[in-house]
Amino acid sequence: MKKSELITQVAEETGMTKAAAKQALETILSKVTKTLKKDGRFVLSGLGTFEVVKRKKRIARNPQTNEPITVKAHKAVKFKAAKSLKDFVN
């Protein structure tokens, strides 16, 4: 689903305007990203947990040339689905 499709569905199901639904979604996404940057973790009950993890520096291979390349240490966001979401999907 695209972001625009989500905005349209939220607007239709809540009776909000598309502009209001877009603003609400943008606010939620902003809060998630700011919380991840500040605390490193964001829990949304019923959906799951977003968590910032550190990835170590490693050697990888370029699949086209098979040459080794160095991937720098970096941070990434990991998502762990809540049990209720896993149960719903299964």
Buried (B, 14 or more C-beta within 10 A) or exposed (E): EEEEEEBBEBBEEEEBEEEBBBEBBEEEEEEBEEBBEEEBEBEEEEEBBBBBEEEEEEEEEEEEEEEEEEEEEEEEEEEEEBEEBEEEEE
